[in-house]
Amino acid sequence: MAEVVLFHHVQGLTDGVRAFADELRQAGHTVHTPDMFEGRTFPTIETGVAFARETGFGELAGRGVAAGEELPAEVVYAGFSFGAMPAQQLAQTRPGARGALLIYGVVPFTEFGDAWPQDVPVQIHAKENDAWFIEDLPAARELAASTDAAELFLYPGEQHLFADSSTSDYDPAAAALLMERVLAFLDAVDA
């Protein structure tokens, strides 16, 4: 089974992120959930963003990268929204990465190098009309077009944190489809 490092979104390591990790564990995968916010969670994206601005986005993402670097290199890096930044950085720059799952967030791959590593498969998942993801969509499309190792999945709707069962954005049908695709990805990576 695969080993996964799952980075939370800007509301913190919520019950919904923990539930997602638990579902991966129930499928037999080993999942690490570093807490970049040191136990803090926030009721809304806006309050989480305010905390991240005050603390520093770079500082918080750096905590995620540092946590990832303490684990074995042969893992799949996964991140929700804000957590996609350390996941993407580690997947692109740390030798041995087995794959990346960028869920509701992606930055231009040129932030971390000239190209996406051809031996690192990646899936990108987001809602097609998500106002928080709309700025990331060009980068997501560029990454998907740049390599055969990438898949971009856009789901109908506008909810941002649609796979987090503890948020008002939760969409059970889209979350189930995302989980199905993630589990197939992890099975392929592990093969």
C-alpha positions as CSV (number, residue, x, y, z in Angstrom):
1,M,0.0,0.0,0.0
2,A,1.1,3.6,-0.5
3,E,2.4,6.0,2.1
4,V,0.8,9.4,2.0
5,V,1.7,12.8,3.5
6,L,-1.6,14.8,3.6
7,F,-1.4,18.6,4.2
8,H,-4.5,20.4,5.5
9,H,-6.2,23.5,4.1
10,V,-6.3,27.0,5.6
11,Q,-9.0,26.1,8.1
12,G,-6.4,23.7,9.7
13,L,-6.4,20.0,10.5
14,T,-10.1,19.8,10.7
15,D,-12.2,16.8,11.5
16,G,-13.0,16.5,7.8
17,V,-9.4,16.3,6.8
18,R,-8.8,13.7,9.5
19,A,-11.8,11.8,8.2
20,F,-10.4,11.9,4.7
21,A,-7.1,10.5,6.0
22,D,-8.9,7.8,8.0
23,E,-10.7,6.7,4.8
24,L,-7.4,6.3,3.1
25,R,-6.1,4.4,6.1
26,Q,-9.2,2.1,6.0
27,A,-8.2,1.3,2.4
28,G,-4.8,0.1,3.7
29,H,-2.6,3.1,3.1
30,T,-0.3,4.8,5.7
31,V,-1.2,8.4,6.1
32,H,0.7,11.2,7.9
33,T,-1.2,14.5,8.6
34,P,1.3,17.2,9.7
35,D,-0.3,20.1,11.5
36,M,1.1,23.3,10.0
37,F,-1.1,25.4,12.3
38,E,0.0,23.7,15.6
39,G,-3.5,22.7,16.7
40,R,-5.4,25.7,15.5
41,T,-8.5,25.4,13.4
42,F,-10.7,28.1,12.0
43,P,-14.5,28.1,11.3
44,T,-14.2,29.8,7.9
45,I,-11.7,30.1,5.1
46,E,-11.6,33.8,5.7
47,T,-10.5,33.5,9.3
48,G,-7.9,30.9,8.3
49,V,-6.6,33.2,5.6
50,A,-6.4,36.0,8.2
51,F,-4.3,33.8,10.5
52,A,-2.1,32.7,7.6
53,R,-1.5,36.3,6.6
54,E,-0.6,37.3,10.1
55,T,1.7,34.3,10.6
56,G,3.0,34.3,7.0
57,F,2.0,32.0,4.2
58,G,5.7,31.2,3.6
59,E,6.3,30.4,7.2
60,L,3.3,28.0,7.4
61,A,4.1,26.3,4.1
62,G,7.7,25.9,5.3
63,R,6.4,24.0,8.3
64,G,4.7,21.6,6.0
65,V,7.8,21.2,3.8
66,A,9.9,20.6,7.0
67,A,7.5,18.0,8.3
68,G,7.5,16.2,4.9
69,E,11.3,16.2,4.8
70,E,11.3,14.3,8.1
71,L,9.4,11.4,6.6
72,P,10.6,8.8,4.1
73,A,11.1,10.2,0.6
74,E,9.1,7.5,-1.2
75,V,5.7,8.9,-0.5
76,V,2.7,10.5,-2.2
77,Y,2.4,14.1,-1.3
78,A,-1.2,15.3,-1.0
79,G,-2.6,18.7,-0.1
80,F,-5.9,20.4,0.2
81,S,-5.9,24.1,-1.1
82,F,-3.2,25.8,1.0
83,G,-1.7,22.4,1.8
84,A,-1.2,21.8,-2.0
85,M,1.7,24.2,-1.8
86,P,4.0,22.1,0.4
87,A,2.7,19.0,-1.3
88,Q,3.6,20.3,-4.8
89,Q,6.9,21.7,-3.7
90,L,8.0,18.3,-2.2
91,A,6.7,16.3,-5.1
92,Q,8.6,18.4,-7.5
93,T,11.9,18.8,-5.6
94,R,12.3,15.8,-3.3
95,P,13.9,12.8,-5.0
96,G,11.9,9.7,-4.6
97,A,8.4,11.2,-4.6
98,R,5.9,8.6,-5.7
99,G,3.1,11.0,-6.7
100,A,1.1,14.1,-5.9
101,L,-2.5,14.8,-5.2
102,L,-3.3,18.5,-5.5
103,I,-6.8,19.1,-4.2
104,Y,-8.4,22.5,-4.7
105,G,-5.0,24.2,-5.2
106,V,-2.0,24.3,-7.5
107,V,0.7,26.8,-8.3
108,P,2.6,27.2,-11.5
109,F,5.1,24.3,-11.7
110,T,7.8,26.8,-12.6
111,E,7.7,27.9,-9.0
112,F,9.7,24.8,-8.1
113,G,11.7,24.0,-11.3
114,D,11.7,24.1,-15.1
115,A,9.3,21.1,-15.5
116,W,7.2,18.7,-13.6
117,P,9.2,15.5,-13.0
118,Q,8.1,13.0,-15.6
119,D,8.3,10.1,-13.2
120,V,6.0,11.6,-10.6
121,P,2.3,11.1,-11.4
122,V,-0.1,13.9,-10.3
123,Q,-3.8,14.4,-10.0
124,I,-5.4,17.8,-9.6
125,H,-9.0,18.1,-8.3
126,A,-11.3,21.1,-8.0
127,K,-14.7,22.4,-8.7
128,E,-15.0,24.1,-12.1
129,N,-16.6,27.3,-10.7
130,D,-14.7,27.5,-7.4
131,A,-14.0,31.2,-6.7
132,W,-10.9,30.3,-4.6
133,F,-9.5,28.0,-7.3
134,I,-10.2,30.2,-10.3
135,E,-6.8,31.9,-10.1
136,D,-5.1,28.4,-9.9
137,L,-7.0,27.1,-13.0
138,P,-4.5,28.3,-15.6
139,A,-1.6,26.8,-13.6
140,A,-3.6,23.5,-13.3
141,R,-4.3,23.4,-17.0
142,E,-0.6,24.2,-17.8
143,L,0.6,21.5,-15.6
144,A,-1.9,19.0,-17.0
145,A,-0.8,19.9,-20.6
146,S,2.9,19.8,-19.8
147,T,3.2,16.1,-18.9
148,D,1.5,12.7,-19.5
149,A,2.0,12.1,-15.8
150,A,-0.8,14.7,-14.9
151,E,-4.6,14.4,-14.8
152,L,-6.9,17.3,-14.1
153,F,-10.4,16.6,-12.8
154,L,-12.9,19.5,-12.6
155,Y,-16.2,18.7,-10.9
156,P,-19.5,20.6,-11.4
157,G,-20.2,23.3,-8.9
158,E,-18.5,26.0,-6.9
159,Q,-17.7,24.6,-3.5
160,H,-14.1,24.9,-2.5
161,L,-13.5,22.4,0.4
162,F,-16.0,19.9,-1.1
163,A,-14.3,16.8,0.2
164,D,-14.0,18.0,3.8
165,S,-17.1,16.6,5.6
166,S,-16.7,19.2,8.5
167,T,-17.3,22.2,6.3
168,S,-20.4,23.8,4.7
169,D,-18.7,23.2,1.3
170,Y,-19.0,19.5,1.7
171,D,-20.5,17.8,-1.4
172,P,-20.9,14.0,-0.7
173,A,-21.3,12.9,-4.3
174,A,-18.2,14.9,-5.5
175,A,-16.3,13.8,-2.4
176,A,-17.1,10.1,-3.2
177,L,-15.9,10.5,-6.8
178,L,-12.8,12.2,-5.7
179,M,-12.0,9.5,-3.2
180,E,-12.6,6.8,-5.8
181,R,-10.1,8.5,-8.1
182,V,-7.6,9.1,-5.3
183,L,-7.8,5.4,-4.3
184,A,-7.3,4.3,-7.9
185,F,-4.3,6.7,-8.1
186,L,-2.8,5.3,-4.9
187,D,-3.3,1.7,-6.1
188,A,-1.6,2.5,-9.4
189,V,1.3,4.2,-7.7
190,D,1.7,1.2,-5.3
191,A,1.7,-1.3,-8.2
